[in-house]
Amino acid sequence: MHQQETTNTARNIPEDLNAAILSFGRDIFSQIGKEQPSAFNKNFWAGRIMEWAMTRPEFKINMFRLVDVLPALRNSRAVAAHVNEYLGTVAKDLHGLAEWGLNVKPDSIRAKLTAAIVRKSVKEMANQFIAGETPKTALKALRRLRKQKTAFTVDLLGEYSVSEKEAEQYMQRYLEALEILSDEVRKWPESAPIIEGHPGETTPVCVSVKLTALYSQSSPLNFKRSVSILSERLARIASKAKEKEASLYIDAEDYASNPIILEVFKNVFSSREFLDFPYPGIVVQAYAKESRQVMEDIIAFAKKRNNPLAVRLVKGAYWDMETVLSSQRNWPSPLFAKKSTTDANYELLSRILIDNHKICLPAFGSHNIRSLSHACCYAKASGLTERDFELQMLYGMAEPIGRAFAARGYLVRFYVPLGEMIPGMGYLVRRLLENTSNESFLRHTFFDSEEIDRLLAEPEPAE
């Protein structure tokens, strides 16, 4: 009954608001013009690989398998063998250089050159989405974002730990990142507030935390202890953030982990020590059927806490994994099956969040110009200004869209991953799958060049 109510409400957008969304969205498309994100630029290997992946499904599957396994390949012989195995039947039709690297003797000079070219190409592709291996090496990219009048939140790549030693290493990475970023970023003249009086700009330093990386035994089957241990460990990070005057977002993850994450968030930020922590952030995933209940739970917590939170609303990044797992176990999926239903639910949750902006700072995370235009237009119709919310996008995927909204006076924050190659591969493959999906808004915008009015049409829920 509740799901049906959500769907029906999502349809009830007044005609004048929808007209404003269409007009606003057309203006954004006009500002973007023919500019393309770096990930789709065919002048680089990354752009060519994206093009091949979108036009040749067999290449897409095998290329992403190669990318996923590449960090574990220790020598050129292994790389050449895997290139042959994964791409032998498809790459020769794509590019002369690709064909040159096929069917080579494993110990030959060509095998070594093939391995070097493949590693370089994948690294270049990863660099489109990952700003650096460490906070120090990422400073140049982060400063460039601030120079462009956009903000950032840093994500330290790595989900789940297999040992407590590894979990402690992740903890130290967060503490180190807060130390380095706070000490270095504050020295930049570009760190002055982009929008004076915006609560998201009380500090230029923002870090996003993945809780499951902080405890190797985190599991819904170990719920109470997971909440207890993770609450202690998040409190350590929050204490450092408070000391360094940095802001935090606690990321949503897979469906099974999210109840633990929300409970930990409540534990830490309802404690006396962190009641005055400015705008601690939590994430809501619109593709989850329970997302409205989660949003209402967070709003109720913010009111009880009597201090505002930040809420990042996203579509969700684990759809493929959750869908496959549910199918394998013969369980009903916890996620909406249709993208249009997620998009409609996103708009509904956007309106709920804007209606509660005095207690929850809205942060709309999306590359979908319709979704972002809807949030901006509904906010304006509700009497909000550009100081009352922000827009968030993934680093390396939507630069032209981000610049267009920033030019109109909105605070745009890029979600910037940092990490080494092995933990970065899972993130990279998710981004590649997302960009090349048949339902990707970025693909329809920058590769397929679909009609603007179709891209801006009101989403129709199918369930």
C-alpha positions in Angstrom: 0.0 0.0 0.0 2.8 2.4 0.9 4.7 1.7 -2.3 1.5 2.4 -4.3 1.0 5.7 -2.5 4.6 6.6 -3.3 4.0 5.9 -7.0 0.8 7.8 -7.2 2.2 10.8 -5.4 5.2 10.8 -7.8 2.8 11.4 -10.7 1.2 14.5 -9.3 3.5 17.2 -10.6 1.6 20.4 -11.4 1.6 21.4 -15.1 3.2 24.8 -14.4 6.0 23.2 -12.4 6.6 20.7 -15.2 6.7 23.5 -17.7 9.3 25.3 -15.6 11.4 22.1 -15.4 11.3 21.8 -19.2 12.3 25.4 -19.7 15.1 25.2 -17.1 16.4 21.9 -18.4 16.5 23.2 -22.0 18.6 26.2 -20.7 21.0 23.8 -19.1 21.4 21.8 -22.3 21.9 25.0 -24.2 24.7 26.0 -21.8 26.4 22.6 -22.2 26.3 22.8 -26.0 28.6 20.2 -27.6 31.0 20.0 -24.6 31.6 16.4 -23.6 32.7 14.8 -20.3 36.3 13.6 -20.4 35.0 10.0 -20.1 33.3 10.3 -23.5 36.1 12.2 -25.3 37.3 10.1 -28.2 40.7 11.9 -28.3 41.7 9.7 -25.4 41.9 5.9 -25.0 39.2 6.1 -22.3 36.8 7.7 -24.7 37.5 5.1 -27.5 37.0 2.2 -25.1 33.7 3.7 -23.9 32.6 4.0 -27.5 33.5 0.4 -28.3 31.8 -0.8 -25.2 28.6 1.0 -26.1 28.5 -0.3 -29.7 29.8 -3.8 -29.2 28.3 -5.7 -26.3 30.7 -8.6 -26.5 33.7 -6.3 -26.3 32.1 -4.5 -23.3 31.7 -7.7 -21.3 35.2 -9.0 -22.0 36.9 -5.7 -21.6 35.4 -5.1 -18.2 36.4 -8.6 -17.1 40.0 -7.8 -18.2 39.9 -4.5 -16.3 38.6 -6.3 -13.2 41.4 -8.9 -13.1 44.3 -6.7 -14.3 45.6 -5.6 -10.9 46.2 -9.3 -10.0 48.3 -10.0 -13.1 51.9 -9.8 -12.0 53.8 -9.9 -15.3 53.6 -9.2 -19.0 53.1 -12.9 -19.8 50.0 -13.1 -17.7 48.6 -9.8 -19.2 49.2 -10.9 -22.8 47.5 -14.3 -22.1 44.5 -12.6 -20.6 44.2 -10.0 -23.4 44.2 -13.0 -25.8 41.6 -14.9 -23.9 39.2 -12.0 -23.3 39.7 -9.9 -26.4 41.0 -12.3 -29.0 37.8 -12.6 -31.0 36.6 -9.0 -30.8 39.5 -6.5 -30.5 40.9 -7.1 -34.0 37.9 -5.5 -35.5 38.3 -2.3 -33.5 41.7 -0.8 -33.9 45.0 -1.8 -35.6 46.9 -1.4 -32.3 44.5 -3.8 -30.6 44.9 -6.4 -33.3 48.7 -6.0 -33.1 48.7 -7.1 -29.4 46.8 -10.3 -30.1 48.1 -13.8 -30.6 51.6 -13.0 -29.5 54.1 -15.3 -27.8 53.9 -14.8 -24.1 57.6 -14.2 -23.6 58.1 -11.9 -26.7 58.8 -8.2 -26.9 55.3 -7.7 -28.3 53.8 -9.4 -25.2 55.7 -6.9 -23.0 54.6 -4.0 -25.1 51.1 -5.2 -25.2 51.1 -5.5 -21.4 52.5 -2.0 -21.1 49.9 -0.5 -23.5 47.0 -2.3 -21.7 48.2 -1.2 -18.3 48.7 2.4 -19.5 45.2 2.5 -21.1 43.4 1.2 -18.1 45.4 3.6 -15.8 44.4 6.5 -18.1 40.8 5.3 -17.9 40.9 5.0 -14.1 42.4 8.5 -13.9 39.2 9.8 -15.5 37.3 8.8 -12.4 39.9 8.5 -9.6 41.8 11.7 -8.6 44.9 10.1 -7.1 46.1 7.3 -4.9 46.5 9.4 -1.8 45.2 12.7 -0.4 48.6 14.3 -1.2 48.6 13.1 -4.8 45.0 14.3 -5.3 45.6 17.8 -4.0 46.2 19.2 -7.5 42.9 17.8 -8.8 41.0 19.0 -5.7 42.5 22.5 -6.1 41.4 22.6 -9.7 37.8 21.9 -8.7 37.9 24.7 -6.2 39.4 27.0 -8.9 36.4 26.1 -11.0 34.1 27.3 -8.2 33.0 23.8 -7.4 33.3 21.9 -4.1 34.3 18.3 -3.4 33.9 15.4 -1.0 36.6 12.8 -0.9 35.9 9.1 -1.0 38.6 6.6 0.0 38.1 3.6 -2.2 37.6 0.3 -0.4 34.5 -1.6 0.7 34.6 -4.3 3.3 37.7 -5.5 5.2 38.8 -9.1 5.4 40.7 -8.7 8.7 40.9 -6.3 11.6 44.4 -5.3 10.5 43.0 -4.1 7.2 40.1 -2.4 9.0 42.5 -0.5 11.1 44.5 0.5 8.0 41.3 2.0 6.5 40.7 3.9 9.8 44.2 5.4 9.6 43.6 6.4 6.0 40.5 8.4 7.0 42.3 10.0 9.9 45.3 10.8 7.7 43.0 12.2 4.9 41.3 14.6 7.4 44.7 15.7 8.7 46.3 16.3 5.3 43.3 17.9 3.6 42.5 20.2 6.5 46.1 21.4 6.8 46.6 21.8 3.0 43.3 22.9 1.6 42.8 25.7 4.0 45.9 27.4 2.7 44.4 27.9 -0.7 42.8 31.2 -1.6 40.3 29.1 -3.6 39.0 27.6 -0.3 37.1 30.8 0.5 33.3 30.1 0.4 32.0 29.6 -3.1 28.6 30.9 -1.9 28.6 33.1 1.2 26.3 31.8 3.9 25.8 28.4 2.3 25.8 25.7 5.1 27.6 23.3 2.8 30.5 25.8 2.6 31.2 26.3 6.3 34.3 24.3 5.5 36.0 23.4 2.2 37.0 19.9 3.5 34.5 17.1 3.2 35.1 13.4 3.5 32.7 10.5 2.6 33.0 7.4 4.8 32.2 3.8 3.9 31.5 2.2 7.3 31.8 -1.4 6.2 35.5 -0.9 5.6 36.0 -0.2 9.3 35.0 -3.6 10.7 35.9 -6.9 9.1 32.9 -8.7 10.8 30.3 -6.2 9.8 27.2 -8.2 8.9 23.4 -8.2 9.5 23.9 -11.5 11.2 26.1 -9.7 13.6 23.9 -6.6 13.9 24.3 -5.5 17.5 28.1 -6.0 17.6 28.5 -4.4 14.2 26.6 -1.3 15.3 28.6 -1.2 18.6 32.0 -1.5 17.0 31.3 0.8 14.0 29.8 3.4 16.3 33.1 3.5 18.3 35.1 3.7 15.0 33.0 6.4 13.4 33.2 8.4 16.6 37.0 8.4 16.2 36.7 9.7 12.7 34.0 12.3 13.7 36.2 13.5 16.6 39.1 14.1 14.1 36.7 15.8 11.7 35.4 18.0 14.5 39.0 18.9 15.6 40.0 19.7 12.0 36.7 21.5 11.2 35.8 19.1 8.3 32.4 17.8 7.3 31.4 14.2 6.9 29.0 12.2 4.8 28.3 8.5 5.7 27.7 6.6 2.5 24.9 4.2 1.8 26.1 0.8 0.6 24.4 -2.5 -0.2 20.9 -3.2 1.0 21.9 -5.6 3.8 24.4 -3.1 5.3 22.2 0.0 5.2 20.2 -0.7 8.4 23.6 -1.0 10.3 24.9 2.2 8.7 21.8 4.2 9.6 21.8 2.9 13.2 25.5 3.8 13.6 24.8 7.3 12.2 22.1 7.8 14.7 24.2 6.5 17.6 27.1 8.8 16.9 25.4 12.0 16.0 22.8 11.8 18.8 25.6 11.6 21.4 26.4 14.6 23.5 29.9 14.9 21.9 28.5 15.3 18.4 25.2 17.0 18.8 26.8 20.3 17.6 28.6 18.6 14.7 27.7 20.8 11.7 25.5 19.1 9.2 26.6 15.4 9.4 25.6 13.8 6.2 23.8 10.5 5.4 22.8 9.0 2.0 19.4 7.8 0.8 19.1 5.6 -2.3 16.0 6.2 -4.4 16.1 2.9 -6.2 15.2 1.1 -2.9 11.6 0.3 -2.4 11.9 1.3 1.3 13.6 4.6 0.5 10.6 6.7 1.5 10.5 5.1 5.0 14.2 5.6 5.3 13.9 9.3 4.4 11.1 9.8 6.9 13.1 8.0 9.6 16.1 10.4 9.0 13.8 13.4 9.1 12.3 12.3 12.4 15.8 11.7 13.7 16.9 15.2 12.7 13.9 16.7 14.5 14.6 14.7 17.6 18.3 15.7 17.5 17.1 19.3 17.1 20.1 20.1 14.9 20.2 19.9 11.1 21.6 17.1 9.1 22.7 16.9 5.5 21.0 14.3 3.3 22.5 13.2 0.0 19.8 11.8 -2.3 21.1 9.4 -5.0 19.6 6.9 -7.4 21.9 4.1 -6.2 25.0 2.3 -7.4 24.5 -1.4 -6.6 21.5 -2.2 -8.8 23.2 -5.0 -10.8 24.7 -6.7 -7.8 21.5 -6.6 -5.7 19.3 -7.8 -8.6 21.6 -10.8 -9.3 21.9 -11.7 -5.7 18.1 -11.6 -5.2 17.6 -13.7 -8.3 20.2 -16.3 -7.2 18.5 -16.7 -3.8 14.9 -16.6 -5.2 14.2 -13.5 -3.0 12.1 -10.5 -4.1 14.4 -7.7 -5.1 14.5 -4.8 -2.6 15.0 -2.4 -5.5 12.7 -1.0 -8.2 13.0 -3.0 -11.4 12.5 0.0 -13.8 14.7 3.0 -14.0 11.6 5.2 -14.7 10.2 4.1 -11.3 13.5 5.1 -9.6 13.5 8.4 -11.3 9.9 9.1 -10.3 10.6 8.1 -6.7 13.7 10.4 -6.8 11.5 13.3 -7.6 9.1 12.4 -4.8 11.9 12.2 -2.3 13.4 15.4 -3.6 10.1 17.2 -2.8 10.0 15.6 0.7 13.6 16.7 1.3 13.0 20.2 0.1 9.8 20.5 2.3 12.1 19.7 5.3 15.0 21.8 4.3 15.1 23.7 7.7 16.1 20.5 9.4 17.8 18.6 6.5 20.2 20.2 4.1 19.3 18.7 0.7 22.1 17.4 -1.5 20.9 16.1 -4.9 23.3 13.6 -6.3 22.6 12.9 -10.0 23.8 13.4 -13.5 20.2 13.4 -14.8 19.4 16.9 -15.9 15.7 16.2 -15.5 16.1 15.1 -11.9 18.3 18.1 -11.1 16.1 20.6 -12.9 13.1 19.2 -11.0 14.9 19.8 -7.7 15.9 23.3 -8.6 12.5 24.3 -9.9 10.6 22.8 -7.0 13.0 24.5 -4.5 12.4 27.8 -6.2 8.6 27.3 -6.2 8.9 26.5 -2.4 10.7 29.7 -1.7 14.2 28.3 -1.3 17.3 30.1 -2.6 20.6 28.6 -4.0 21.9 28.8 -0.4 19.4 26.2 0.8 20.6 23.1 -1.0 23.4 21.7 -3.2 23.9 19.4 -6.2 26.4 16.6 -6.2 28.0 14.6 -9.1 30.7 12.0 -9.6 34.2 13.2 -10.5 35.1 12.6 -14.1 31.6 11.8 -15.3 29.6 15.0 -15.6 31.9 18.1 -15.7 29.9 20.0 -18.3 26.7 19.4 -16.4 28.3 20.5 -13.1 29.8 23.7 -14.7 26.4 24.6 -16.2 24.6 24.4 -12.8 27.5 26.2 -11.0 27.3 29.0 -13.6 23.7 29.6 -12.6 24.7 30.1 -8.9 24.2 26.6 -7.5 26.7 24.9 -5.2 28.0 21.9 -7.1 30.0 19.3 -5.2 32.0 16.5 -6.9 32.3 13.1 -5.3 36.1 12.4 -5.7 37.4 8.9 -5.2 41.0 8.3 -4.1 42.8 5.0 -4.0 45.2 2.4 -5.4 44.5 0.3 -8.4 43.2 -2.9 -6.8 40.6 -1.3 -4.5 39.8 1.1 -7.3 38.9 -1.6 -9.9 35.5 -2.3 -8.4 34.6 1.3 -8.5 36.0 1.7 -12.0 34.0 -1.2 -13.3 30.8 0.2 -11.7 31.4 3.5 -13.4 32.1 1.9 -16.8 28.9 -0.2 -16.5 26.9 2.8 -15.5 28.2 5.0 -18.3 27.7 2.4 -21.0 24.3 1.2 -19.8 21.4 1.4 -22.3 19.6 3.5 -19.6 22.5 5.8 -18.8 21.5 9.5 -18.9 25.0 10.4 -19.7 25.1 8.0 -22.6 21.8 9.3 -24.0 23.1 12.9 -23.6 26.7 12.7 -24.8 26.8 9.6 -27.0 23.4 8.9 -28.4 22.3 12.6 -28.6 18.7 11.9 -27.8 16.1 14.6 -28.2 16.3 17.1 -25.3 12.5 17.0 -24.7 12.6 13.3 -24.4 15.4 13.4 -21.9 13.5 16.0 -19.9 10.2 14.2 -19.9 8.5 13.5 -16.6 9.3 9.9 -15.6 6.4 7.5 -15.6 6.6 4.8 -12.8 5.9 1.3 -14.1 5.3 -0.4 -10.7 
